[in-house]
Amino acid sequence: MQKVFTYLLTKLIGLYINIISYISPDKARKLAYKFFSEPREGRLTTELLPKILQEAEAEMVTHNEYVFQMYTWLGGSKKILLVHGWESNSSRWEQFIPYLQKENYTIVALDAPAHGLSSGKEFNIPRYAEFINIIINKIQPAYMVGHSVGGATAIYYQWRYQSNFIKKMVVLGAPSDLNTLLANYRGLLSLNNNVSLLLEKHFIEHFKIKPQEFSGSLFASAITIPGLLAHDTEDEVVDFTEGEKIAQAWQSAEFIVTQGLKHSMHDEGLYHKICAFLSEE
């Protein structure tokens, strides 16, 4: 019953946006982008903070009008940054952190814009990358691991900022093309071509890039540091072909194909492979 209600509500929202796109295009554009960019899950409260995050040193970092949450699990001199995905938060790394602690890493994670304890209502990859850049310049980690849209952001980050600190990257279950995400979103709400053009105009005006040019495979083709990509053939959130696109473009990356892990990618064997990759000279 809940699925039916959600489906009907989604279609009604899409119908409303379609109708007002002819009456008030600007309002339709703002609404369409709002539903695309505002996460509905992934928020945390300090009163109900997951245990794994209570064990970390917490720090609020200010950037312009934004505040974002950073967590640190102290270890040795080797530093690693963990970047979570859409409608998640830093606690998603709970199963992976013990493997890194055994290798004596100092582990840092951050809550994305509008996620966890970070401020804001809107999530977008360029802003997330700004947060990442602040942390990387602050702590100078040699390694970065990203999951889902966090992985896509890690790729965009390295393309955009070309950090000399990051020596290796791991990307798990990441989408490649913004156009694919937008197509899925349009299909979910049954948005018409008029709204599609309004959304494209929004990205061009606000991010100075066309959606078809915002591509993980394009960004990855310019990355020269070693990478480890992993994508599951049964991923129900990000299609396996998205991972293939990135793998084909990133010449210095190894591509691991998994089966049965779905989108979460939690797996003891995979975590051992990641640790082995990071420790290789």
C-alpha positions in Angstrom: 0.0 0.0 0.0 2.8 2.4 0.9 4.5 1.7 -2.5 1.2 2.5 -4.3 0.8 5.7 -2.4 4.4 6.8 -3.1 4.0 6.0 -6.8 0.8 8.0 -7.1 2.2 10.9 -5.1 5.3 11.0 -7.4 3.2 11.0 -10.5 1.0 13.8 -9.1 4.0 15.9 -8.4 5.3 15.4 -11.9 1.9 16.2 -13.4 1.7 19.5 -11.3 5.2 20.5 -12.5 4.3 19.7 -16.1 1.2 21.9 -16.0 2.8 24.9 -14.4 5.8 24.7 -16.8 3.5 26.3 -19.4 2.1 28.9 -16.9 5.1 29.8 -14.9 8.3 28.2 -16.3 10.6 29.7 -13.6 8.5 28.2 -10.8 8.4 24.8 -12.6 12.2 24.9 -13.0 12.7 25.6 -9.4 10.3 22.9 -8.3 11.8 20.3 -10.6 15.3 21.1 -9.4 14.2 21.1 -5.8 12.8 17.6 -6.0 15.9 16.4 -7.8 18.4 18.0 -5.4 16.9 17.8 -1.9 17.5 14.5 -0.1 14.6 13.0 1.9 16.8 10.7 4.0 20.2 10.7 5.5 19.8 13.4 8.1 21.1 12.8 11.7 20.6 14.4 15.1 23.2 14.8 17.8 20.8 13.1 20.2 20.5 10.0 18.1 24.0 9.8 16.6 25.0 6.2 15.5 27.6 4.6 17.8 30.3 4.5 15.2 30.2 8.3 14.9 30.1 8.7 18.7 33.5 7.0 18.8 35.1 9.6 16.4 36.4 13.0 17.1 33.8 15.4 15.6 34.4 18.8 14.2 32.1 21.3 12.5 33.8 23.1 9.6 32.5 26.4 8.2 32.7 27.2 4.5 31.1 30.4 3.3 27.4 30.2 4.5 27.6 26.4 5.0 28.6 24.3 7.9 29.6 20.6 7.4 30.4 17.8 9.8 33.7 16.0 9.8 34.6 12.9 11.8 38.1 11.5 12.6 39.1 8.1 14.0 42.7 8.6 15.0 45.4 6.0 13.9 48.8 6.2 12.4 50.3 8.5 9.8 48.5 7.0 6.8 45.3 9.1 6.2 42.2 8.2 4.3 39.1 10.2 3.4 35.7 8.5 3.1 33.0 10.1 1.0 29.4 8.7 1.3 26.6 8.9 -1.3 23.1 10.2 -1.7 20.6 10.0 1.2 23.3 8.6 3.5 25.8 9.9 6.0 29.2 9.1 7.5 27.8 6.2 9.4 27.5 4.2 6.2 31.2 3.3 6.6 30.6 1.5 9.9 31.3 -2.0 8.4 34.4 -0.8 6.5 36.1 1.3 9.3 37.3 -1.7 11.4 39.3 -3.0 8.4 41.0 0.3 8.0 41.7 0.5 11.8 43.4 -2.9 11.6 45.8 -1.3 9.0 46.3 1.7 11.4 44.9 4.4 9.2 43.8 7.7 10.5 40.3 7.8 9.0 38.3 10.9 8.2 34.7 11.1 6.9 32.4 14.0 6.2 28.6 14.5 5.9 27.7 15.8 2.5 25.6 19.0 2.1 22.1 18.5 3.4 23.1 15.1 4.9 24.0 13.9 8.4 24.7 16.9 10.6 25.8 19.2 7.7 23.8 22.3 6.9 21.7 23.1 3.8 18.8 21.6 1.9 20.3 21.1 -1.5 22.9 18.5 -2.6 25.0 18.9 -5.6 28.4 17.4 -6.6 30.3 20.7 -7.2 29.5 21.9 -3.7 30.3 18.5 -2.2 33.6 18.7 -4.0 34.3 22.1 -2.4 33.8 20.5 1.1 36.2 17.7 0.1 38.8 20.2 -1.1 38.8 22.0 2.2 39.3 18.7 4.1 42.0 17.4 1.8 44.0 20.7 2.1 43.5 20.5 5.9 44.5 16.9 6.6 46.3 16.0 3.4 45.1 12.3 3.0 46.9 10.1 0.5 43.8 8.0 -0.1 40.1 8.6 -0.9 37.2 6.2 -1.0 33.8 7.1 -2.4 30.5 5.2 -2.6 27.7 5.9 -5.1 27.3 9.6 -5.8 30.2 10.0 -3.3 32.3 8.1 -5.7 31.1 10.2 -8.6 32.0 13.3 -6.5 35.5 11.9 -5.8 36.1 11.5 -9.5 34.8 15.0 -10.2 36.9 16.3 -7.4 40.2 14.9 -8.7 39.4 16.1 -12.2 38.4 19.6 -11.0 41.1 20.2 -8.3 43.9 17.8 -9.4 45.0 17.3 -5.8 48.7 16.4 -5.4 47.9 14.9 -2.0 45.7 12.0 -3.2 47.8 9.1 -4.4 45.1 6.5 -4.8 41.3 6.4 -5.1 38.6 3.7 -4.6 35.2 4.2 -6.2 32.3 1.9 -5.3 29.0 1.7 -7.2 29.2 5.1 -8.7 27.0 6.6 -11.5 28.8 8.1 -14.5 26.5 10.5 -16.4 24.4 13.3 -15.1 22.2 12.8 -18.1 21.4 9.2 -17.0 20.4 10.5 -13.5 18.2 13.2 -15.1 16.6 10.7 -17.4 15.8 8.4 -14.5 14.4 11.3 -12.6 12.3 12.5 -15.5 10.9 8.9 -15.9 10.1 8.7 -12.2 8.0 11.8 -12.3 6.9 11.5 -15.9 8.2 15.0 -16.7 7.6 16.4 -20.1 10.1 17.8 -22.6 9.4 21.3 -21.6 10.5 20.6 -18.0 13.5 18.7 -19.3 14.7 21.8 -21.2 14.1 24.0 -18.1 16.2 21.6 -16.0 19.0 21.7 -18.6 18.9 25.5 -18.6 19.2 25.5 -14.8 22.4 23.4 -14.8 23.9 25.6 -17.5 23.2 28.8 -15.6 24.1 27.6 -12.1 27.0 25.2 -12.8 28.3 26.6 -16.1 28.2 23.1 -17.7 25.8 21.2 -19.9 24.4 18.0 -18.4 25.8 15.9 -21.2 29.3 17.3 -20.4 28.9 16.4 -16.7 30.2 12.8 -17.1 32.2 10.6 -14.8 33.8 8.8 -17.7 34.9 12.2 -19.1 36.3 13.2 -15.8 38.0 9.8 -15.2 39.7 9.9 -18.5 41.9 12.8 -17.2 42.8 11.0 -13.9 46.3 9.5 -13.9 46.6 8.2 -10.3 45.9 4.5 -9.6 42.3 3.7 -9.0 40.2 0.7 -7.9 36.6 0.6 -9.2 34.0 -1.9 -8.1 30.4 -2.3 -9.3 27.9 -5.0 -8.7 26.0 -6.6 -11.6 22.9 -6.7 -9.5 23.0 -3.0 -8.4 19.4 -1.9 -8.2 20.2 1.8 -7.8 23.0 2.5 -10.2 23.1 0.4 -13.3 26.2 -1.7 -13.9 26.8 -0.1 -17.2 27.6 3.2 -15.4 30.5 1.5 -13.7 31.7 0.1 -17.0 31.7 3.5 -18.6 34.0 4.9 -15.9 36.3 1.8 -16.0 36.7 2.1 -19.8 37.8 5.7 -19.4 40.1 5.5 -16.4 43.2 3.9 -17.8 45.1 3.6 -14.5 42.2 1.9 -12.6 41.5 -1.8 -11.9 37.8 -2.8 -12.3 36.3 -5.4 -9.9 33.0 -6.9 -10.9 30.9 -8.2 -8.0 27.7 -10.2 -7.9 25.1 -10.2 -5.2 26.3 -7.2 -3.2 23.8 -4.9 -4.9 24.3 -1.2 -4.3 25.6 -1.3 -0.7 28.8 -3.0 -1.7 29.4 -4.2 1.9 31.5 -7.4 1.7 34.5 -8.8 3.7 36.2 -10.0 0.6 35.9 -6.6 -1.2 37.2 -4.8 1.9 40.2 -7.0 2.0 40.9 -6.2 -1.7 40.6 -2.5 -1.1 43.0 -2.6 1.8 45.5 -4.7 -0.3 45.2 -2.2 -3.1 45.8 0.8 -0.8 48.9 -0.9 0.8 50.6 -1.8 -2.5 53.7 0.2 -3.3 
